Amino acid sequence: MMDLMPNLGMENGQPLYVQLYRYIREEIIQGRLEQDEKLPSIRRLSKSLAISRTTIENAYQQLLVEGYLYSLPQKGYYVSAFDKTYVNHQETQVVGHPQARIEDSIQYDFKNEYVEVHNFDFNLWRKYMNRVLNYDSHKLYKANHIQGEEELRQEIVRYLRRSRGVTAEPHQIIVGSGGQYLLNILSTLLKQMHIRECAFEDPGFNRAKNIFIHNDFNIVPIPVEAQGLNLEVLRQSQAKLCYVSPSHQFPTGMVMSIDQRIQLLKWASDNKGYIIEDDYNSELRYSGKPIPSMQSFDKDNRVIYLGSFSTVLVPAIRISYMILPNGLFDLYHQNKYRYTQTTSKTEQLALATFMGEGMFEKHIRRLKKNYAKKNAAIIQAVRTYMDEHVTIGGMDSGLHLLLTIKTSLTEQEIVKMAYHKAMLLFSMSEYRIAPREDSNPIMILSYRGIPSEKIDEAIKLLKEITIK
């Protein structure tokens, strides 16, 4: 087995996996890697080159697809046999996959959708998964319940009653693999009720907005102000549906005042409409007590409540839920056999036990403590290096901050310049529906996955980019 010694680097702008692919391909074509010769294992090559396993997997996979390599189960990758006479020695163009490019080059990821290893105890989670497999395996022979497993829906009801003041019964809950799946179901129900417009926070959560656009809803942008939605604009619209995140508005971080909540509930009641309350990350509040849910004030069954476990566990555990008010649930019950359950039954049962034994709330307490430290660290770094040049928003909860930066650069220029410096950023304009020019660019720093030890150097770099 020959050692591979490619000269890899970021100077030429190519993803590392493309550089590695081309190096191995040339070694094979030139005969320096011979037929049936075994290549180093992914683990060994990752260690010797000090690059990620994913980078090597991507390179090997490309060579495998093109026929330069073949693989043997449990043995590894080998050089294929072929006639090199007709091989084109010109470099072929390989389109780098965006995710591979990001993983290879980005050093400071403020646009992340992952968590640090210490924020989730996989050994503990494995115990609960094994408990299902060892002691409840008889339940796995039956198909998933369409709405989600009864045990999990009961635990969700208990947890939300204690933590969010939500009042619901297990039969009102629908479990699914992500909020977008649940919103697709909801869109179908609402269209049966001839509701085809959705008032949406502007700026607001794009993934939810895109589901309604995909389902041919007319999106009505409602400006977000200091206390919440501009209710006057909402009242003047013809919408009977309004999507809000009142306890921690995305992306502004604004908390809707109690008066605004009551006025919004009154609007829904007067118009026989509905409010979708996206209560994402409601547990992650770092000062004071969590804000009660809007659903807890709802006396007229007008609030559709959305929640998710993905952001507080790990993204790979795709378990979200939706609580339908009784009127909408009756319509769903008539149609529910059109759908299938998309979430792993094993994970649902494991999560139900995890919650029932108090481990979920213990996990949330630990998570709040860890993220509060990171929240404080990034605020301190911003104040140390950029204080007179920025205004910080959204500091008290959630997993991101807003930085309004005094600079001559536009948001798009900052995002582009940051990318070329190996940094990923969100900008506020990415979440606006109606075009609007802010006096200063607003950048969104999601800090869920960025390592704490990289925060200071990342903020220093952001200052170099934005402050001239």
Secondary structure, DSSP 8 states (H G I E B T S, - for coil): ---------STT---HHHHHHHHHHHHHHTTSS-TT-B---HHHHHHHHT--HHHHHHHHHHHHHHTSEEEETTTEEEE----GGG---S-------HHHHHHHH-SEESS-----GGGS-HHHHHHHHHHHHHHSGGGGGS---TT--HHHHHHHHHHHHHHT-----GGGEEEESSHHHHHHHHHHHHHHTT--EEEEEES--HHHHHHHHHTT-EEEEEEEETTEE-HHHHHHS--SEEEE-TTS-TTT-----HHHHHHHHHHHHHTT-EEEEE-TTTT-BSSSS----SGGG-SSS-EEEEEESTTTS-TTS--EEEE--HHHHHHHHHHGGG----S-HHHHHHHHHHHHTTHHHHHHHHHHHHHHHHHHHHHHHHHHHHGGGEEEE--SBSSEEEEEE-SSS-HHHHHHHHHHTTEE-EEGGGG-SS----SS-EEEEE-SSS-GGGHHHHHHHHHHHH--
